[in-house]
Amino acid sequence: MADFGSVLNRTTVAYIEYAELSEDKYPTDAWIYNPDLSAVEGVMPRYWKVNADDVFEMTQAEKEAVDAADLTTFKARGKARIDTVMREYIDGKYPPTTLAILNSLYAHALDSGLTNRAAYLDDLHDWFVSLVNQQTTHNTTIDGSTTLEAIEAVVWDFSSFDASDPAVTPVGALAITD
């Protein structure tokens, strides 16, 4: 009959309260069997350290280093989230093919001296600049955040962009002949 108990991974500090104590499943070079966790009672596992078979709490400096590393990771994820939400918003308003057509029409208008068509299409560029400015503001806020909660609180509110969307279309651009 197999023996059961708790195991703690020496590297990841993953703790399994009820496991089969088997060298095949939990090799003792990687796992501690029935670890004494009294020194870390009430301490989040992310702040645990393992030395041989002993489990103890990190120093304050070590905890701050862990938090800083996590904060850096969360900042990168938060900025990626902001970028993705903006891209999805733009794609919803102006799908890539439509945007490519509008850009082509804009370049043609500039090359051909069609100033009114270019002005019509330039409204879209101004709108994009306002989106990029907001994205930059969000990313700067995330960079300056000191807590995970502050990073998660940075969200897009597209209502002002919905209101200022120039609703430019290829058909509308082609209807302007000068």
Protein Blocks (a to p, Z undefined) as FASTA:
>chain_A
ZZddddddfklopacfbdcddfklmccklpcehiafklmgoiafklgccehjaccdddfk
lmmmmmmmmmmmmmmmmmmmmmmmmmmmmmmmmgfklmmmmmmmmmmmmmnopaklmmmm
mmmmmmmmmmmmmmmmmmmmmmmpcbfklmmmpccdfklmmmmogoiafklmmmpmZZ
